[in-house]
Amino acid sequence: QAIENQLKICGYKSSVDVVALYLAGQGLRSIPSLSQFRRLRYLWINNNKIQDLTFLIKNYYLTELYLNNNELTDISGALKHLCSLQILFLHNNELKKLGKTVKELKGMISLQTLNLFQNPLAYDPDYRLYVIYFLPSVQLLDRKLVTQRERESALHLYNPKRTWVTQSIAFGRRVDTSLETTVESNRCTQPATRPIMPSGHEFGNNTNKVPFEDPEDAVLVRATTRSLMEFSSVDWNKVPTCQERRLKNKAEEPLEKLTVQFR
C-alpha cells in the first residue's frame, strides 16, 4: 500500500518508469520484492523497522540507498550485487560483525559515501582504519573525509609487508622476508597486533620498531646511512664490431672504463 501511494503521488503509470522511491518513516517491518522497478536508482527506506533486505535482490541499478535508522543485524548476501552504488547509509542499526559487513561491500567499486556509525561494529578500536583499507573507493566515511594519512596508517596496520617493500625500493634495495605477525582479513572485533621489525632489516638505527609513519623520515635516515654506490661506463665507439674483428680492418684499442663512486 505504501508503494502504491508513492506511485500515485509521483504520477507514475508504469513501474518501469520509476527511478526514485521514497518509503521513509512509515513504520515498515518488511517490504515485498522491488524487482518490478528495474530502473530504480534512488531508494529511501530509512526510519523504519526493516530487518531483512532480500527485496533488493533485483535492483542492480541503485546508486543511492538510505537504510539508516532500522533494525538490521546482518546484510550478508543482500547488497553485494549493487556494484553501481555510490552512497550507502547504514548508520543507527544493529550491525555487529565488522568483517562480514565490510566483505559484503567489497564489490562496490563505485562506493564513495558510507555511514556505519551508531552500530555495535563501530566501537571496534581499529574500525575506521579497517574500513578505509578494505574499501579503498570510500572518500567520505561517517560524515568525515578520508585523509591520505589515514590511508597510509591503514596500510601500515593491515599490509605492513607492502609498506616495508615500498620504503625499501625507494632506497635501491628490496626487502623480501616474512613478517613475524600478520593480520587476518576476516578479523572483526579484536584489535590487530602491530608488526615487529625482524632482525637484519632495520631502518637506520630504528631497530625493532614499526615502519616510519612519515616516509620523509625514512628517506632522511636511509640517506645518511646508505652504502657506497659505483657506476661504470665505456666508450663503445672504440669497441670493434663482430664484422671488424673478423676482417681485422680496425686495430683494437685498449678500452677506457670510467668509474664514478658516490654515496
SULFENMO-V673810 format. One record per pair of residues at least 4 apart in sequence whose C-alpha atoms are under 6 Angstrom apart, sorted by the first residue. I is the first residue (numbers start at 1). J is the second residue. D is the distance in Angstrom with one decimal. If there is no record, write none. Layout:
i->I j->J d->D
i->I j->J d->D
This chain:
i->7 j->11 d->5.9
i->7 j->12 d->5.2
i->15 j->37 d->5.3
i->16 j->37 d->5.5
i->16 j->38 d->6.0
i->18 j->40 d->5.9
i->19 j->39 d->5.6
i->19 j->40 d->4.2
i->19 j->41 d->5.3
i->20 j->40 d->5.9
i->20 j->41 d->6.0
i->20 j->42 d->4.5
i->20 j->43 d->5.8
i->21 j->43 d->5.0
i->22 j->44 d->4.9
i->23 j->44 d->5.6
i->23 j->45 d->5.1
i->24 j->44 d->5.6
i->24 j->45 d->4.6
i->24 j->46 d->4.9
i->24 j->47 d->5.7
i->25 j->47 d->4.7
i->25 j->48 d->5.4
i->27 j->48 d->4.7
i->28 j->48 d->5.2
i->28 j->49 d->5.6
i->29 j->49 d->4.7
i->29 j->50 d->4.7
i->30 j->50 d->5.7
i->32 j->55 d->5.8
i->33 j->55 d->4.1
i->34 j->55 d->5.8
i->35 j->58 d->5.0
i->40 j->62 d->5.9
i->41 j->61 d->5.5
i->41 j->62 d->3.9
i->41 j->63 d->5.2
i->42 j->64 d->4.9
i->43 j->65 d->5.2
i->44 j->66 d->4.9
i->45 j->66 d->5.9
i->45 j->67 d->5.4
i->46 j->66 d->5.6
i->46 j->67 d->4.7
i->46 j->68 d->4.9
i->46 j->69 d->5.6
i->47 j->69 d->4.7
i->47 j->70 d->5.8
i->48 j->70 d->5.2
i->49 j->70 d->4.8
i->49 j->71 d->5.4
i->50 j->70 d->5.4
i->50 j->71 d->5.6
i->51 j->71 d->5.1
i->51 j->72 d->4.5
i->53 j->78 d->5.8
i->54 j->78 d->5.8
i->60 j->82 d->5.3
i->62 j->85 d->5.7
i->63 j->84 d->5.5
i->63 j->85 d->3.9
i->63 j->86 d->5.1
i->64 j->85 d->5.9
i->64 j->86 d->6.0
i->64 j->87 d->4.7
i->65 j->88 d->5.1
i->66 j->88 d->6.0
i->66 j->89 d->4.8
i->67 j->89 d->5.5
i->67 j->90 d->5.2
i->68 j->89 d->5.4
i->68 j->90 d->4.5
i->68 j->91 d->4.9
i->68 j->92 d->5.8
i->69 j->92 d->4.9
i->69 j->93 d->5.8
i->70 j->93 d->5.4
i->71 j->93 d->5.2
i->71 j->94 d->6.0
i->72 j->93 d->5.4
i->72 j->94 d->5.4
i->73 j->94 d->4.7
i->73 j->95 d->4.5
i->74 j->95 d->5.9
i->76 j->104 d->5.9
i->80 j->104 d->5.2
i->80 j->105 d->5.8
i->83 j->108 d->4.5
i->84 j->110 d->5.9
i->85 j->111 d->5.6
i->86 j->110 d->5.3
i->86 j->111 d->4.1
i->86 j->112 d->5.3
i->87 j->113 d->4.8
i->88 j->114 d->5.1
i->89 j->114 d->5.9
i->89 j->115 d->4.9
i->90 j->115 d->5.5
i->90 j->116 d->5.3
i->91 j->115 d->5.3
i->91 j->116 d->4.4
i->91 j->117 d->4.9
i->91 j->118 d->5.6
i->92 j->118 d->4.6
i->92 j->119 d->5.6
i->93 j->119 d->5.4
i->94 j->119 d->5.4
i->95 j->119 d->5.4
i->96 j->120 d->5.0
i->96 j->121 d->4.6
i->97 j->121 d->5.9
i->97 j->188 d->5.9
i->98 j->121 d->5.3
i->98 j->188 d->5.0
i->99 j->186 d->5.0
i->99 j->187 d->5.8
i->99 j->188 d->4.9
i->111 j->137 d->5.9
i->111 j->138 d->5.7
i->112 j->137 d->5.8
i->112 j->138 d->4.1
i->112 j->139 d->5.0
i->113 j->138 d->5.8
i->113 j->140 d->4.8
i->114 j->141 d->5.1
i->115 j->141 d->5.9
i->115 j->142 d->4.5
i->117 j->122 d->5.7
i->122 j->127 d->5.8
i->124 j->189 d->5.5
i->129 j->154 d->5.0
i->131 j->135 d->5.6
i->132 j->136 d->5.7
i->133 j->154 d->5.5
i->139 j->145 d->6.0
i->139 j->146 d->5.4
i->140 j->144 d->5.5
i->140 j->145 d->4.5
i->140 j->146 d->5.8
i->155 j->159 d->5.2
i->156 j->160 d->4.7
i->158 j->183 d->5.9
i->165 j->175 d->5.4
i->168 j->173 d->5.4
i->168 j->174 d->5.3
i->169 j->173 d->5.3
i->169 j->174 d->5.1
i->181 j->195 d->5.5
i->196 j->208 d->5.7
i->196 j->209 d->6.0
i->197 j->208 d->4.4
i->197 j->209 d->5.6
i->202 j->207 d->5.1
i->204 j->221 d->5.6
i->204 j->222 d->5.9
i->212 j->218 d->6.0
i->219 j->223 d->5.9
i->222 j->226 d->5.6
i->228 j->262 d->5.9
i->228 j->263 d->4.8
i->229 j->261 d->5.7
i->229 j->262 d->5.5
i->229 j->263 d->5.8
i->230 j->260 d->5.7
i->230 j->261 d->4.4
i->231 j->259 d->5.6
i->231 j->260 d->5.2
i->232 j->258 d->5.4
i->232 j->259 d->4.2
i->233 j->257 d->5.7
i->233 j->258 d->5.2
i->234 j->257 d->4.8
i->240 j->244 d->5.8
i->244 j->248 d->5.4
i->244 j->249 d->5.8
